[in-house]
Every structure is written in structure tokens, then in C-alpha cells.
Amino acid sequence: MTEYRTEEDTLGPVKIPTDALWGPQTERSRNNFPTGQYMPLAIIRALLNIKKAAAQANMETKAISDEKGNLIVKAIDELLALSDEDLRKDFPLKVYQTGSGTQTNMNTNEVVAHKAHQLNPDIEILPNDDVNKGQSSNDTFPTAMNVVALEAVNKLKPAVQHLIDELKIKQDKYWKTVKVGRTHLQDAVPLTFGQEVSGYVAALEHDLDYIKTLEPTLDELAIGGTAVGTGLNAAEGMPEKIAEKLSEVYGLNLTAKSNKFYGLANHSGLNVVHGALKTLAADMFKIAQDIRFLASGPRAGYDELNIPANEPGSSIMPGKVNPTQAEAVTMAALRVFGNDTVVTMASSQGNFEMNVYKPVMIDAFLESADLLAGTITGFTDRCVKGLTVNEKRMAELVDNSLMTVTALSPHIGYHDSAKIAQAADKAGSTLKEAALKSGKVTEEQYDEWMDMLKMTNADRKDK
């Protein structure tokens, strides 16, 4: 049977498991809000780092004694050294709690205070008066949100660059491999597969630029705003010191020089950066969709691409290979689209001096960044890297295409060219047969004008 101790908060006594480091406010939240996923540990670690930086800043500004401040720092260092599995044991709260994240902030304060008591029972460390000194949930939680969002984005960017690099290898390798172009899902004039891939590369390079351009808005921290943005109870200079220390810990360029009323009530930075993640997800959906369709078959589809066989594709059909990496990344993209709605709606809920949708907003943001980083890496390493071209099939489709007639248009006119294409389609003949039969083109002219590679302009220097 679980043994309990009793502690009191401002509402009265609370029974808490004896071996738990948390206190009464955490226990109340644990019982009042049991539904949903746990608060991300990235937020917990960020709050611990904020508490550590605050203790150091409070010592420097003489707002707290060195004796207390150093004990808080030591307790936090021990907590930060724990594995995620061990750290989770004392941070049991869920995302769906108070919209300000107050209970997770207090969970952090209580755990640090109890850990400090374990280290030195002779020095009293109080969760509110000492660990939370000069702070409020209203400025620590949004500060943690921005820090972990930047952390997540910095893990995503290398995954995107990795895919760009692999696609560039395919772009160069197949720059002169001619294939049928398609618009409106119908046959169009030829291009090369390398050119097609260059469009994927350009889209991803733009996506990466959008993220890099927008992410500095997350550098602005709410810390120092305390309850409503006025900075009540925060020592002068404390916010700047916290931002400086957090910048060192995370390798970021964070600043406390921001409008605190904005920092507590608005999350525009998270909203706009997540918009860039949504844009990346949309482009990834298109790229993955293209590749899985071009690899469809092998006998009854496009069959222009060969994708790696990573696992059996069917429990009933022997030998089947499915585009599973494309399916994973497109499913992830759908989740990001949904999360963007969550972030957008949550960001709009800044009533007066406080936004009260903070936990669900940052949870959605982190899920999007993590899903994209993971599925893009898998798609790159287990699909794109091993992707090859079925040149025979590409040549066959180009030879059978009617839209190459476009190359005749400058010589014999659009109208006569259309008649040739229609005649070939109706007779089931090749375009060359229909062209020669029309009397508008000689065989010598046809062979000169219908140079498939030349049609693609792949030899142009401004590729």
C-alpha cells in the first residue's frame, strides 16, 4: 500500500505519496486533471533552467542569500542530470490543466524545494518565496515555451537540410534523364527527372529560409513580466540576467528586451513559426505524394521510379512493396495541419493580460516539429537515398506521349499541331506516323524538331 504524508497549501491539507518530491499543488492538479498526455519534458527542463538562472540572478542582485541560492542551483543541477525516465517520476502533470501552466510551474517549484531539503534539511527553501522568487507562472511558462520551440526548430533544420542534400544528388545524377511532364494529371511536354527534383529542392530551400527568417521572433522572452506584465516583485536587472544565462545554456540569442504585456497575452511568434512548419509540411506532402505516385506499379502504375523495399507490403499479397516512408511523412503532415489550427486558435485566446491556452499550444508545436524531423529523416534515409529511375519506362512514356507535338507548333502552327495529336490519338498511332501522314512535316524535319532532350532546355547554363 502507498504511504502518505500530509502537507498544506492555502486551501488546506493534502495527502501526498511519501516518496514523491512534489507538494500539495502538484497533488491537487494530478487528481483534478488526469486526462491526456504528460507535459513535455522539454518544458520541464526549460523551467528548471529558468529557476536556476533566476536563483543565480537573485543572488547577483542580492534578492536572495547565497546560501539559499546555491542550494537551489545544486538541487536543480541534480534534477537536470536525471534521465528522462527518472525525471518524469516527479513531474506527473498533464497538458490539459490550467491554461497558464501554473500547476506545472508550481510542480517545478515544489520538486526543487523538496530536493533542496533532501540535500540540506537545515536550510528552509520554500517553493513560492524562494524557488519562484521574482517570477510568476505567467512569465516563466511562456519563456519556457519560446526556449523549447527554438530547441525543437534547431533539431528540425538539419533534417530538412539532409533531405535537400540527398535530393541534390538525385537532381545532378538524373539531370538529363528525360521523362513525361504532367499538368492537371494529364500528359504534358517533356522535362528531365533532375529538373523535376530541382523543384523539390527549391521548395525545401525556401521552407528552410522561411523558418530561419521567422525563428528570431522566438528570441524575445516574457521573463520579467511576472503577473500581468508590470514586473511586480522582480528585482531590477533580473530578467536580463536570466536571458543571458539561458542563452549560454541553450546556445541561443535570447533577450528580455521585449514588451511583457505582449509576452504574456500574445504568442504571435509561436503562431508564425508554426505557420512555417505547416508550409514545410505542405511541401513535404506534395513531394512524398509525387514520389509514391511515380513509383506506383510496378506493372499497373506509372513505374517511373523504384523505391527501396524496407518491409513486406502486405499480409496477404506476396512480394508487394509499399511506399511506407511516403505514407508516414504524409500522415505526419496531416497532423501538422491539425496542429496549426490548434496553435492558431490557441494564439487568438489572449484575453486581457493573459493567454490561457499555453500548454496545448506548445504541446502541438513540439509535436509538429518532432514529427517533421523524424519522418523527414526516415523519408530521406529509407526512401530518397535508395531511389532509382526506371529509364526504360520513362523513355517508353515519352515516345508514346502526344504532347511532344508542342515542339512542332512553332514550325507548323498550333492548329495543325493539334490536328496531328488528335489524329494520332484517334488512330492509336505514334505521333510521328500521324505527323508524316498529315503532309505538314517531313521525316527529316520531324527528327530534327522532335529532340526530346533539347525540348527540356536541360543544357541551359541557368538551370
Helices and strands as residue ranges (DSSP letters): E 4-9, E 12-17, H 24-32, H 41-60, H 66-80, H 84-88, H 102-119, I 127-131, H 137-173, E 178-183, E 186-192, H 193-214, G 215-219, H 238-250, H 260-265, H 268-294, E 305-306, H 324-347, E 350-351, E 354-355, H 358-379, I 380-384, E 388-389, H 391-400, G 403-408, H 409-412, H 414-427, H 431-438, H 443-449, H 452-455
